[in-house]
Structure formats: structure tokens, C-alpha cells
Amino acid sequence: MQTPAQAQEGYVLVENDGGATLGYSPASGVKIITKDGLQFKDLNKNGKLDPYEDWRLPAEERAKDLAKRMSVEQIAGLMLYSGHQAIPAMSAGFGGGTYQGKPLAESGANSWDLTNAQKQFLEEDHLRHVLVTTVQNPEVAARWNNTMQAFVEGLGLGIPGNTSTDPRHSATGNAEFNAGAGGDISLWPRELGLAATFDPALIKKFGEIASIEYRALGIGTALSPQIDLGTEPRWYRISMTFGKSSQLVTDIARAYVDGFQTSTGSSEIKDGWGYHSINAMVKYWLGGGPEEAGRDGHWAYGKFAVYPGDNFQDHLKPFTEGAFQLAGKTGIASAVMPYYTISYDRAPDDTNYGNAFSKYIITDLLREQYGYDGVVCTDWGVTNDEGPTPDIFAGKPWEVEELSIAERHYVALMAGVDQFGGNNDKGPVLEAYQMGVKEHGKTFMRKRFEQSAVCLLKNIFRLGLFENPYLDPAESARVVGNPEFMQAGYDAQVKSLVMVKNKDNTLPVAGKKTVFVPKVYKPASKNWWGIWTEPSLDNPVSLDIVRKYYHVTTNPVEADFALVFVSSPQSGNGGYSLADRQAGGNGYVPVSMQYNPYTAVDAREHSIAVGDPVIDPAITDCTYKNKSTRTANSNDLDVLLTTREMMGDKPVIAVVDVSNPMIFSEFEDKMDGILVSFGNTTQSVLDIVSGKYEPSGLLPFQMPAHMATVEKQAEDVPFDMECH
């Protein structure tokens, strides 16, 4: 039954009685076709209903029909995943962009308009997958989505955009509980904090809420969850994992993906997919956790994952028994991202390629042994050139460094990859296609391209984006961060806090007592891109928030107790020092889990893995035995110990924001209480300290007794350290 069209701001809604609601932009040139008393969008403007335009058909049938209609250039564009896009674009630097050739403030453009670069990669490069970082607010995000969707709807076959995001729900320390809507997205603890609840049902609820908020922002794919096992305590990305227990992480992975992907009731289209669904891109296949000595694959010095405990299979379980065996109707995570790392000596052919370039890792294991038929997308920048020295943040083409960028695309395609993260340019993909034609023939490569196109298109069809990709900005503002969602996130924050010490029942501290909160010095440090940050001496939390609970004094003599907010030890060097290399060393240094200076007397005599054929081939051993290092925030220990001295016999409570396991023996005996936070708001911490709530979180990993046990543990084995 045909119903009248409803005009919205910039788009039109057409309802089918008992069928799909269609949304289209009149400016795109798309018309409505009526057949069998139902209405459909004529996306390719040929005046007839093609199978891919028929919302009654299964997603796979529609995807196969559309893939056959696409040119090689269009499929190449579909294989691209954009670099990071801020909405609106920054005036310069990361997330920068221009509008009519000018920064936003000088252009007269709206915050939700497309940048010059976005128009180019959407139209000329046929890109349809966009990674979004910051958004000004939900309304601007919704308007940008509508602008982008109207733009691509008028191009070629009318394929809608599929926007994605990295995790964006983590709380910030000074964010207060906000019961209103239209502002911040709901605020939850970091991944380790979610794991500290030991509650997969809570994590599924997080996924259900986050998916609704994502869709209200125009986001259709989550570049999460990160389900690597955090078996190596020095690895900096352990903070983004769910800990080291394969069973816990497996259960969390299943709950998280079910929560994100599953639509129910009126929001369901078919098989659990629908208008509340978000494609989950689980990472990192097949586990980036066991990085040798804690170094990381974002840099050349950390390219190797090692398995001295022969525990390779354990790292597969969160994928094969969790994300690939869902309890919900969607069945399996719709996308997978391999990590940058080389899973050292795992491939039978001894290739030791980075995971995205390894046929063994992608095709033999993932595709054939475990039957995975979803999207495989590389991590960002994997095909780009590496930096001039191992410490430079640049491309990560591990073990294919000597190939051209186009050749790296070809190796990845032949390994089984469908999509290239961080590449806005179709050129290298088309060059790779021609390489394949030369080696295998045109028929083979056309089939290979269509295979990836079908995977990618299914993830767009299943969300209902071909029917209606448009958003009501006012509704988005109402949904994102609404009171119910904000409360759920805050409750999870409280539940994630871990009380690891409470001497003589120091906690809770009830009543309007007087507290001393010492300032914390943060030295200058380098960020990911090697840019130095400014040093600072400042209050570690908002004292305005603290004053809602206690009187605040700057004089410890006047205080009834002290609250010391610090962070777990931060290595800062990542395990490599260019200065050491320039002085004649091999460049490799320890990653420390303690505040005090550390000398690695118990480190391996020789590294397990080594090698960079391009930038430093002379290095044949990455050992750092007997070398010394100092953590970047070693002053945090001074604050803890000095506060103890200043307070005399009055209580001192440490609140440690933990991103990695740490050595508590340096200060634990001096503290009366210790709370562990995983990116929680100050308010949630104070609700525990004041006794409004009782702590219930549990540590999702071990806290080592000393660095000797850290050096002697196997990177791939959980629970093999002596604990504090």
C-alpha cells in the first residue's frame, strides 16, 4: 500500500505499509519506483527495479547483484577506508581539512558541510567507508551524515556511506554525571574497567546502548572490540583489552558483539540485523597481545609477537569461541581487523609477514580453518612506507618493506584482505588489480574483487542504509547521552572500581571532612607522532567536584585525610631509544612497570625475534639486558611518599588510574587505602570513597611482585607471574 511522502529537512521519507521506510534526497536525482503496490528507490536512475534496490530480497542476494554492476574502479573505492575525519574538520594537523580551500572559520561553510578532501574521495575515489573521530555535537553529526549521504546518493549506483568510529564512550576524569541529553555520549569505563566488572551481561547492555547512540550519530561500524589477550603486562595497548583470561575475554567478546550487532522488535529487519545494529570489527586477529618485551607493532621496533610458551591457540579463543560464535541471531562478528604484528614463526612457510600480508593468517587460518566469511580490513597505514628510524610513527609494512605501496596492496589482496584502512586513494588498489590480471588473468581478478565487494556491501545492506540513511538531527540530540544511557554508564563506572587495600577500614570516609589533594607534576613527553607536550604542575582532578563531597585544603596539617590521584607507571620510551642507537647500542631498552629507575638484570640474553631489512639491518639482537630506564611519571611516586610523610599518622588514600599492571611494592605499605580506576570520572571515585556505593570491581590481570617476574614471564602465557 502506498503512503504519502513526508518532507524532512533536506530529505523525503516514504513509508511502505508493512515494509521498509525509504529516505532520499530530492537533490540526488533519485526517484521512487512503484511495483506490486510497494515503493522502492531507483538508486541507479535507470527507471526499473533492480534486485539490489528491492528491499524484500536477502542482503546477500542484493549484494551479489550490485557487485556485478560495479566497475573495477567502484569496487576499488569500496575497498578503501578513509583516514581519520573530524566533524567539522580542524584548521590544521590531525583531522584537518578545508572548505572551498579555506579553514572552516574563514569559509562561510556550515559545521556539517563536506570538506574538499571528503568530496574528492567520495566522488573521484568512490570511497564509501569513512572513519570519524571528533564530532561537534550529535546534531552536527546527524547533519553531516545527511549531507554526506545525499552527496553519494547522487553518484553512480547510489551506494550509501558507512561511517565508523573507534571506541568513543570512555569517561574523562573531570566529566561530571550528566543526566541531560544532547551533550556528551554516555560515559563508561575503559575496556579494562568493563572487564573489572566481570559481568558480560553489563557489557552486552553497553553494546545495546552504544549501538543506538552510534546510529543516532550516523555511525554504522564500530572498530571494536579489541579482544586480544593482555598476556604481556608491558604492552601499552593492554589498557584497551579486557585482560588476560581467555575465558573471560571470550565471554566478553561474545556479549559485546551481540550487544552491538543485534536489533530486536520493530528495529529488526532480518536475522537480528536492523536499525539499531552496528557492524562490529573485532580486533586484532590473531592477537597482538604477546608483543616481545611489551614493544608495540605501531613502530618498527615492536613488530614481533612471540610465543615462548607455545600458547598460540589460547589467543584465538576470544575470536573463534567468542566473536565467531555469538548467542544472538547475527551469528558472527561482521568484520575482522588483523594487527600490524608479525606472529613470529607461526606460518608453516616461514614467511613471517605482518598479519595483514600473511596468506596463512588470513586465508588458511581465518577463512578456511575457521570458516570466516565476513570483511577483513587492515589496520590503518599498513601499506604505507615506514619512517627513517624505528621510533618514527609512520607506515607499518612489516616484512614487505621493500615492496612498493601498490605491491603491498596486491600481497594483502592475495592474502585474503578485503579493505585497506587509512587509504583514501583508489590508485594503489587499481595497480594491484592490474598486477593480478597479469599474473592470474582478468576473470580471476574480477571474481576476486567481487568477492570482497559482496562482503563489504552486505554490511551496508543489513543496516537498512540503502533504504534510509538519513537522520532527524533533533532526534539524534535527544537520543545521544539521554538520562537512561548516562545512568547506565555511570553505574558501570562505579561497578568497575577496584579496592585493593583498606587498612583498618579507612574507607569509606563519611561526612564533610577536610581533604588534602596534592598537585601532580607531569613532565614533557612525546605523543604518538613524536611531538613534545608541555610540562605541567596542576591539580590532578577538579577540586570543584571534590568540594561537593569534602572541604578542601592546601595545607596537609588542616586535613583529616589525603587523596592522592596518580597514574600507573608510564614507560614513555616504548622499549626503544634512538639516543642509545646513535651512541652505538642496538636501540632497545627496557619497558618498566615501576616508578623507580630500573635496570634489566633479569632480561633475556638474546631476543626471540629481530629484523628490519630496510632501516636498520645491522641489528641482529634486540636484547636490552643490563640496560636502565626510568618511567616518564616517576614523580607520581614522590607525590605518594611525600604525602605520606606530610600527613603523619592521618589516612592517605591512593587512587591509581591503571593502564598497565604495575609494581605496588614501591608504595603499598605506606598507604591506608588504594583504589584502582580504569579511566573513571572523579565523581564515581568519590562516590566510593564517601561510601555512597560499595566497591565491587576485581582486577582483570595480575599485579607483579617485581620486575624480575615480569622479565621471566612468557609474553603469550597468562597468570605466570609472582604477584604482589
C-alpha positions as a printed Julia matrix, in Angstrom:
724×3 Matrix{Float64}:
  0.0     0.0     0.0
  1.4     3.36   -1.0
  1.52    6.16    1.61
  2.26    9.85    1.03
  5.81   11.13    1.17
  6.83   13.18    4.19
  9.18   16.09    3.58
 12.01   16.47    6.08
 14.93   18.89    6.26
 16.87   18.05    3.1
 15.31   14.65    2.53
 11.97   12.93    1.99
 10.55    9.92    3.81
  8.28    7.45    2.0
  6.57    4.76    4.06
  5.53    1.32    2.85
  2.69   -0.19    4.8
  4.26   -3.22    6.5
  7.57   -2.67    4.67
 10.65   -0.51    4.6
 10.58    3.24    5.12
 12.52    4.95    2.34
 14.56    8.11    2.74
 16.04   10.02   -0.17
 17.28   13.47   -1.1
 15.4    15.18   -3.98
 18.7    16.87   -4.87
 20.31   13.48   -5.56
 18.12   12.78   -8.58
 16.8     9.54   -7.09
 13.14    8.77   -7.92
 10.66    6.36   -6.39
  9.53    3.27   -8.32
  6.21    1.62   -7.53
  5.86   -2.12   -8.09
  3.38   -4.62   -6.66
  1.83   -1.76   -4.72
  5.14   -1.07   -2.96
  7.72    1.67   -3.33
 11.45    1.39   -3.96
 14.35    3.77   -4.57
 15.69    3.87   -8.12
 19.28    4.31   -6.99
 20.93    3.89  -10.39
 18.22    6.0   -12.07
 17.53    3.5   -14.86
 13.75    3.6   -14.42
 13.33   -0.02  -13.32
 13.56   -2.05  -10.14
 16.87   -3.92   -9.98
 17.44   -6.71   -7.46
 19.83   -4.64   -5.32
 17.13   -1.97   -4.99
 14.49   -4.46   -3.83
 14.34   -4.33   -0.03
 12.3    -7.56    0.03
 15.32   -9.65   -1.05
 18.04  -11.07    1.26
 21.11   -8.88    1.82
 23.46  -11.38    0.19
 21.37  -11.62   -2.99
 21.24   -7.84   -3.24
 24.98   -7.55   -2.6
 25.83  -10.06   -5.33
 23.62   -8.26   -7.82
 25.17   -4.9    -7.01
 28.74   -6.23   -7.08
 28.22   -7.45  -10.64
 27.06   -3.98  -11.69
 30.05   -2.2   -10.19
 33.08   -1.22  -12.24
 36.54   -2.24  -11.08
 37.12    1.4   -10.09
 33.97    1.43   -7.96
 34.93   -1.79   -6.2
 38.42   -0.4    -5.6
 36.79    2.59   -3.9
 34.61    0.31   -1.8
 37.82   -1.34   -0.58
 39.06    1.94    0.87
 38.6     3.04    4.48
 39.28    6.73    4.95
 41.83    8.4     7.14
 40.52    9.98   10.35
 37.87   12.66    9.76
 36.87   15.27   12.35
 33.41   16.89   12.11
 33.92   19.7    11.46
 37.49   19.49   10.22
 40.27   21.06   12.25
 42.01   24.08   10.79
 45.32   22.16   10.59
 47.1    19.0    11.71
 45.47   15.67   12.56
 41.83   15.78   11.43
 42.5    18.94    9.42
 40.61   19.93    6.28
 39.41   22.84    4.18
 36.08   24.1     2.85
 36.28   25.75   -0.55
 40.02   25.81    0.04
 39.79   27.62    3.39
 39.62   26.68    7.07
 36.05   26.44    8.35
 36.15   29.76   10.2
 37.14   31.62    7.03
 34.99   29.7     4.54
 31.41   30.56    5.47
 30.62   26.84    5.41
 28.45   25.03    7.94
 29.97   22.69   10.52
 28.23   19.8     8.8
 29.4    20.52    5.26
 31.78   18.18    3.43
 35.42   19.19    3.19
 37.2    19.44   -0.14
 39.03   16.19    0.58
 35.83   14.38    1.55
 34.11   15.38   -1.67
 37.12   14.19   -3.62
 37.48   10.76   -2.05
 33.72   10.16   -2.12
 33.29   11.12   -5.77
 36.6    10.58   -7.54
 37.89    7.64   -5.49
 34.42    6.06   -4.93
 35.2     5.69   -1.21
 32.17    4.77    0.93
 33.68    3.88    4.32
 34.55    6.89    6.47
 36.29    6.86    9.86
 35.04    9.65   12.11
 36.87   10.97   15.17
 35.58   14.06   16.99
 32.11   15.44   16.35
 31.0    18.88   17.48
 27.75   17.53   18.89
 25.08   14.94   17.95
 23.06   17.41   15.88
 26.07   18.4    13.77
 27.0    14.72   13.37
 23.49   13.92   12.13
 23.5    16.86    9.7
 26.94   15.86    8.38
 25.65   12.33    7.88
 22.69   13.64    5.87
 24.94   15.89    3.78
 27.31   13.03    3.03
 24.52   10.54    2.26
 22.74   12.95   -0.09
 26.04   13.57   -1.89
 26.83    9.87   -2.51
 23.21    9.02   -3.25
 23.51   11.12   -6.38
 26.66    9.34   -7.57
 26.77    6.24   -9.78
 24.87    3.35   -8.26
 23.74    5.31   -5.2
 25.74    3.28   -2.68
 25.35    4.87    0.78
 28.23    5.7     3.09
 29.15    3.5     6.03
 30.68    5.63    8.78
 32.76    4.08   11.54
 34.39    5.04   14.82
 36.97    3.85   17.28
 35.62    3.46   20.84
 34.22    6.83   21.97
 32.4     6.13   25.26
 35.32    6.33   27.7
 34.85    8.72   30.59
 37.23   11.58   31.34
 38.33   12.33   34.89
 36.68   15.71   35.33
 33.44   14.91   33.48
 30.53   15.13   35.89
 27.47   12.95   35.73
 25.16   14.48   33.16
 21.54   13.43   33.24
 20.63   15.58   30.27
 20.52   14.67   26.6
 22.05   16.28   23.56
 25.53   16.68   25.02
 28.14   14.06   25.72
 27.64   10.49   24.67
 27.1     8.17   27.64
 30.3     7.76   29.64
 31.62    4.31   30.57
 34.89    2.94   31.98
 37.68    1.9    29.64
 37.77   -1.65   28.35
 39.79   -2.87   31.35
 37.18   -1.27   33.58
 34.38   -3.1    31.8
 36.35   -6.31   32.31
 36.8    -5.47   36.01
 33.03   -5.78   36.46
 33.3    -9.46   35.45
 29.77   -9.04   34.1
 29.21  -10.0    30.43
 25.52   -9.03   30.78
 26.55   -5.47   31.66
 28.88   -5.4    28.65
 26.09   -6.6    26.38
 23.94   -3.8    27.75
 26.76   -1.36   26.95
 26.75   -2.65   23.36
 23.0    -2.22   23.08
 23.18    1.37   24.31
 26.29    2.28   22.34
 24.78    0.92   19.13
 21.71    3.14   19.48
 23.89    6.18   20.13
 26.18    5.31   17.23
 23.28    5.02   14.81
 21.95    8.37   16.04
 25.35    9.85   15.1
 25.22    8.23   11.65
 27.77    5.55   12.55
 27.29    2.04   11.14
 30.53    0.26   12.09
 32.44    0.04   15.36
 36.19   -0.53   15.1
 35.91   -2.63   18.25
 36.04   -4.64   20.41
 39.76   -5.22   20.9
 39.77   -8.81   22.14
 43.49   -9.53   22.22
 44.58  -11.34   25.37
 46.59   -8.99   27.58
 49.14  -11.65   28.47
 52.15   -9.3    28.14
 51.94   -6.79   31.02
 54.28   -4.22   29.44
 52.29   -3.86   26.19
 50.82   -0.36   26.18
 47.62   -1.47   24.39
 46.76   -3.79   27.26
 44.68   -0.86   28.54
 42.34   -1.38   25.56
 41.9    -5.12   26.16
 39.62   -6.99   28.53
 42.52   -8.56   30.43
 44.39  -11.81   30.13
 41.89  -14.58   30.94
 40.92  -16.3    27.69
 37.6   -17.44   29.18
 36.65  -14.01   30.48
 37.68  -12.26   27.27
 35.82  -14.85   25.19
 32.6   -14.29   27.16
 33.02  -10.52   26.96
 33.72  -10.64   23.22
 30.53  -12.58   22.6
 28.43  -10.26   24.78
 29.95   -7.08   23.32
 29.38   -8.09   19.69
 25.88   -9.4    20.41
 25.03   -6.1    22.04
 26.32   -4.04   19.14
 25.02   -6.11   16.24
 21.6    -7.32   17.4
 18.39   -5.45   16.65
 15.1    -6.67   18.1
 11.41   -5.96   17.77
 10.43   -3.2    15.37
 14.08   -2.24   14.86
 14.93   -5.66   13.35
 14.99   -6.06    9.58
 16.09   -9.7     9.28
 18.22  -12.24   11.15
 18.91   -9.91   14.04
 20.16   -7.11   11.81
 18.36   -3.81   11.65
 18.11   -0.15   12.52
 19.86   -0.49   15.9
 22.63   -2.72   14.55
 26.29   -1.76   14.33
 28.81   -3.86   12.44
 31.46   -4.95   14.95
 35.01   -5.07   13.57
 36.79   -7.28   16.1
 40.5    -6.77   16.51
 43.2    -7.79   16.39
 43.28  -11.07   14.55
 45.0   -13.22   15.72
 46.02  -11.43   18.86
 48.51   -8.59   19.26
 48.95   -9.21   22.98
 52.18  -11.24   23.09
 54.45   -8.45   21.82
 58.06   -9.24   22.62
 59.13   -7.37   25.8
 55.98   -5.23   25.57
 57.01   -3.27   22.48
 54.21   -2.42   20.04
 53.68   -3.03   16.32
 52.78    0.6    15.58
 56.54    1.1    15.38
 59.25   -0.86   13.58
 60.96   -1.72   16.86
 57.83   -3.6    18.04
 56.76   -5.57   15.01
 57.05   -9.07   16.52
 54.53  -11.07   18.55
 56.24  -14.08   20.11
 55.1   -17.35   21.66
 57.8   -18.64   24.04
 55.12  -20.53   25.99
 53.68  -22.12   22.83
 50.28  -20.7    23.79
 49.24  -19.59   20.31
 45.84  -21.33   20.37
 44.74  -19.57   23.55
 44.96  -16.23   21.75
 42.49  -17.43   19.11
 39.72  -18.35   21.56
 38.15  -14.88   22.01
 37.64  -14.9    18.24
 36.83  -18.5    17.42
 34.78  -19.26   20.55
 33.5   -15.74   21.27
 33.08  -13.23   18.45
 32.6   -16.01   15.87
 30.07  -17.94   17.98
 27.51  -15.38   19.07
 24.46  -16.18   21.12
 22.37  -13.7    19.12
 20.83  -14.1    15.68
 23.57  -12.26   13.77
 25.78  -15.27   14.49
 29.24  -13.87   13.89
 31.12  -10.58   14.03
 30.74   -8.94   10.65
 34.32   -7.7    10.28
 37.83   -8.52   11.49
 40.99   -6.4    11.66
 44.43   -8.05   11.68
 47.12   -6.37   13.76
 50.32   -4.88   12.42
 52.4    -7.56   14.11
 54.32  -10.47   12.7
 53.18  -13.6    14.54
 56.73  -14.84   14.71
 57.46  -18.35   13.42
 53.77  -19.3    13.25
 53.36  -19.66    9.46
 54.39  -23.09    8.13
 56.04  -21.49    5.09
 58.36  -19.37    7.31
 57.27  -16.16    5.6
 56.92  -14.14    8.83
 54.81  -11.5     7.12
 52.86   -8.92    9.08
 49.43  -10.4     9.79
 47.64   -8.37    7.11
 50.03   -9.69    4.45
 50.06  -13.32    5.56
 48.07  -15.81    3.5
 48.48  -18.29    6.33
 46.97  -15.92    8.89
 44.1   -14.58    6.73
 43.19  -17.33    4.28
 44.48  -20.59    5.71
 43.51  -19.95    9.33
 40.74  -17.32    9.37
 38.95  -18.12    6.11
 39.47  -21.85    5.66
 40.14  -23.41    9.07
 37.63  -21.24   10.95
 35.21  -20.59    8.07
 35.07  -16.82    8.45
 33.27  -15.13    5.52
 33.0   -11.53    6.77
 35.08   -8.46    5.98
 38.81   -8.41    6.67
 40.1    -4.84    6.94
 43.71   -3.9     7.54
 44.72   -1.6    10.34
 45.4     1.99    9.32
 48.53    2.76    7.29
 49.71   -0.82    6.93
 50.62   -0.35    3.26
 52.47    2.97    3.74
 56.24    3.39    3.93
 57.87    3.12    7.34
 59.78    6.0     8.9
 63.51    6.66    8.53
 64.24    5.3    12.04
 62.46    2.58   14.03
 60.93    5.05   16.5
 59.03    7.09   13.9
 55.25    6.72   13.73
 54.63    6.07   10.03
 53.62    3.13    7.83
 53.74   -0.47    9.12
 54.54   -2.69    6.12
 56.27   -5.34    8.19
 58.27   -7.85    6.13
 57.11   -6.26    2.86
 59.07   -3.06    3.45
 61.0    -3.39    0.21
 57.85   -3.61   -1.95
 56.06   -0.61   -3.47
 52.81    0.62   -1.94
 50.83   -0.91   -4.81
 52.68   -4.23   -4.44
 51.8    -4.28   -0.74
 48.14   -3.86   -1.65
 48.48   -6.8    -4.02
 50.12   -9.04   -1.41
 47.34   -8.2     1.06
 44.62   -8.87   -1.53
 46.13  -12.24   -2.35
 46.37  -13.0     1.36
 42.59  -12.53    1.64
 42.15   -8.91    2.77
 39.02   -7.03    1.6
 39.71   -3.49    2.69
 42.57   -1.07    3.37
 42.41    1.11    6.46
 43.6     4.7     6.17
 43.78    4.76    2.37
 41.69    7.4     0.58
 43.23    6.78   -2.84
 41.94    4.09   -5.23
 45.14    4.27   -7.31
 47.2     1.61   -5.49
 44.21   -0.77   -5.41
 43.78   -0.44   -9.17
 47.5    -1.03   -9.68
 47.19   -4.15   -7.54
 44.27   -5.27   -9.7
 46.4    -4.97  -12.85
 49.17   -6.99  -11.17
 46.62   -9.71  -10.53
 45.36   -9.58  -14.11
 48.91  -10.04  -15.33
 49.54  -12.99  -13.02
 46.11  -14.69  -12.91
 44.01  -13.22  -15.69
 41.11  -10.78  -15.83
 38.41  -13.33  -14.98
 40.21  -14.37  -11.8
 40.75  -10.81  -10.59
 37.22   -9.7   -11.39
 35.95  -12.62   -9.29
 38.41  -11.74   -6.52
 37.2    -8.13   -6.45
 33.53   -9.12   -6.46
 34.17  -11.49   -3.57
 35.34   -8.57   -1.42
 32.59   -6.29   -2.74
 29.88   -8.72   -1.64
 31.33   -8.9     1.89
 31.52   -5.13    2.16
 28.09   -4.48    0.68
 26.32   -6.99    2.92
 27.41   -4.97    5.95
 25.72   -1.88    4.48
 22.55   -3.63    3.29
 21.94   -5.32    6.64
 21.77   -1.98    8.44
 18.98   -0.71    6.17
 21.15    2.13    4.85
 20.2     1.52    1.22
 16.59    2.22    2.17
 17.06    5.16    4.53
 20.47    6.51    5.6
 19.05    9.84    6.85
 18.7    11.09   10.42
 16.46   13.55   12.23
 19.01   15.86   13.93
 16.61   16.75   16.74
 16.02   13.06   17.46
 19.78   12.41   17.45
 20.23   15.16   20.03
 17.52   13.59   22.17
 18.9    10.04   21.95
 22.63   10.53   22.43
 23.51   10.79   26.1
 19.9    10.6    27.28
 19.3    10.19   31.04
 18.81    6.42   30.92
 22.01    5.87   28.96
 24.02    8.27   31.12
 22.88    6.49   34.27
 23.82    3.07   32.87
 27.31    4.3    32.01
 27.78    5.86   35.42
 26.61    2.72   37.2
 29.2     0.75   35.21
 31.91    3.2    36.25
 31.09    2.67   39.91
 30.97   -1.09   39.47
 34.39   -1.15   37.75
 36.35    0.47   40.6
 38.59   -1.95   42.48
 39.53   -1.54   46.15
 42.88   -3.3    46.56
 43.65   -2.07   50.1
 41.6    -0.82   53.03
 43.73   -0.78   56.17
 41.72   -0.69   59.39
 38.57    0.14   57.4
 39.85    3.56   56.41
 37.25    3.54   53.65
 34.64    4.86   53.41
 35.37    8.38   54.62
 31.92    9.61   55.6
 30.83   13.13   56.44
 32.03   16.55   55.35
 35.65   16.09   56.4
 38.65   18.05   55.19
 40.8    16.53   52.45
 44.23   17.35   51.05
 44.65   16.61   47.33
 48.29   17.16   46.28
 49.17   18.56   42.89
 50.91   16.26   40.39
 53.78   17.2    38.1
 53.6    15.93   34.54
 56.9    16.23   32.68
 57.16   16.94   28.97
 56.6    13.82   26.9
 56.28   12.75   23.28
 52.92   11.82   21.8
 52.34    9.19   19.1
 53.64   11.47   16.38
 56.81   12.4    18.24
 55.56   15.87   19.23
 56.52   17.07   22.7
 53.79   18.07   25.15
 54.18   20.88   27.68
 55.14   20.01   31.28
 52.63   20.97   33.95
 52.1    21.16   37.7
 48.4    21.08   38.38
 45.58   19.59   40.38
 45.07   16.02   39.15
 41.27   16.35   39.38
 38.7    19.12   39.53
 38.64   20.44   43.1
 35.17   21.82   42.42
 33.97   18.23   42.18
 35.87   17.24   45.35
 34.27   20.16   47.24
 30.84   18.61   46.68
 31.97   15.81   48.99
 34.56   17.33   51.33
 36.16   20.55   52.48
 39.39   21.01   50.54
 42.63   22.4    51.95
 46.07   23.02   50.51
 47.59   22.57   53.98
 48.01   18.92   54.99
 48.17   19.95   58.66
 44.5    21.01   58.43
 43.38   17.88   56.59
 41.62   14.88   58.09
 42.87   12.68   55.26
 44.61   12.87   51.88
 43.52   11.69   48.45
 46.42   11.17   46.06
 45.47   10.77   42.39
 48.24    9.23   40.27
 48.64    7.09   37.15
 50.33    3.72   36.81
 53.97    3.93   35.65
 54.28    5.1    32.05
 57.31    3.79   30.18
 57.43    6.69   27.76
 60.07    5.13   25.52
 58.05    2.15   24.3
 61.13   -0.04   24.56
 63.35    1.81   22.09
 65.78    4.72   22.38
 67.18    6.41   19.28
 69.82    8.02   21.51
 71.02    4.55   22.56
 71.27    3.52   18.91
 73.14    6.68   17.93
 75.55    6.06   20.79
 76.43    2.66   19.36
 73.89    0.46   21.11
 71.16   -1.57   19.43
 68.48    0.96   20.46
 66.45   -1.46   22.56
 65.75   -0.56   26.2
 63.51   -1.98   28.94
 59.83   -1.19   29.41
 59.35   -0.67   33.15
 56.32   -1.28   35.35
 57.8     0.55   38.35
 58.25    4.23   39.18
 61.85    3.93   40.4
 64.75    3.68   37.96
 65.04    0.13   36.65
 67.96   -1.93   35.38
 67.04   -5.08   33.45
 69.42   -7.59   35.04
 66.92  -10.43   34.5
 66.19   -9.75   30.83
 66.85  -12.31   28.1
 70.4   -12.71   26.95
 69.15  -12.7    23.35
 65.87  -11.6    21.85
 63.49  -14.13   20.31
 62.82  -12.12   17.14
 64.71   -9.43   15.27
 64.96   -7.8    11.89
 64.32   -4.78    9.72
 65.61   -5.25    6.17
 65.34   -1.55    5.32
 66.08    0.93    8.09
 68.41   -0.95   10.45
 69.54   -4.3     9.02
 72.73   -4.27   11.1
 70.85   -5.12   14.29
 70.77   -8.87   14.84
 69.72   -8.95   18.51
 67.17   -6.83   20.38
 68.3    -7.69   23.89
 68.37   -4.9    26.48
 69.89   -6.93   29.32
 71.54   -4.75   31.98
 70.27   -1.53   30.41
 68.46    1.02   32.58
 65.34    3.12   32.15
 63.11    5.46   34.12
 59.36    5.86   33.77
 58.05    9.19   32.5
 55.82    9.8    35.53
 58.26    8.71   38.24
 57.27   11.88   40.11
 53.97   10.18   40.96
 55.87    8.0    43.44
 57.37   11.11   45.05
 53.86   12.54   45.46
 52.65    9.37   47.14
 55.58    9.09   49.54
 55.81   12.81   50.3
 52.11   12.98   51.06
 52.53   10.08   53.46
 55.27   12.0    55.25
 53.27   15.25   55.34
 50.14   13.57   56.72
 51.9    11.83   59.6
 49.59    9.2    61.03
 46.48   10.55   59.28
 44.95    8.42   56.49
 46.36    8.57   52.95
 44.28    7.03   50.17
 45.82    6.45   46.74
 43.63    6.47   43.66
 45.62    4.95   40.82
 44.4     5.23   37.24
 45.75    1.98   35.85
 46.56    1.36   32.21
 49.07   -1.49   32.75
 49.97   -3.87   35.55
 52.37   -2.16   37.98
 54.71   -2.76   40.93
 52.72   -1.83   44.04
 55.52   -2.72   46.46
 57.11    0.72   45.96
 54.36    2.42   47.97
 51.63   -0.01   49.04
 52.82   -0.31   52.67
 52.69    3.49   53.04
 49.03    3.78   52.0
 45.96    3.27   54.17
 43.69    2.69   51.19
 44.2     2.06   47.49
 41.55    2.27   44.79
 42.25    1.23   41.2
 40.45    3.15   38.48
 40.26    2.39   34.77
 39.57    5.82   33.31
 36.76    6.62   35.71
 35.32   10.04   36.45
 36.41   11.71   39.68
 32.78   11.72   40.75
 32.49    7.91   40.57
 35.69    7.57   42.61
 34.39    9.95   45.28
 31.09    8.1    45.43
 33.13    5.06   46.51
 35.42    7.0    48.86
 32.47    8.7    50.56
 30.53    5.46   50.96
 27.64    6.23   48.64
 28.46    2.97   46.85
 30.46   -0.09   47.84
 33.37   -1.15   45.62
 32.82   -4.41   43.73
 35.32   -4.48   40.85
 38.01   -7.13   40.5
 41.41   -6.87   38.84
 41.31   -8.34   35.3
 45.04   -9.11   35.37
 47.87   -9.84   37.8
 49.91   -7.18   39.58
 53.54   -8.41   39.53
 55.6    -8.51   42.7
 58.69   -7.1    40.99
 60.25   -6.57   37.58
 62.21   -9.82   37.77
 59.0   -11.81   37.43
 57.92   -9.57   34.54
 61.15  -10.32   32.68
 60.88  -14.05   33.3
 57.22  -14.5    32.29
 56.32  -15.67   28.78
 54.67  -12.99   26.63
 51.94  -15.35   25.41
 51.06  -17.03   28.73
 48.57  -15.61   31.27
 48.92  -15.81   35.04
 52.6   -16.81   35.06
 53.97  -14.08   37.34
 54.67  -13.88   41.05
 52.05  -11.47   42.36
 52.27   -8.7    44.93
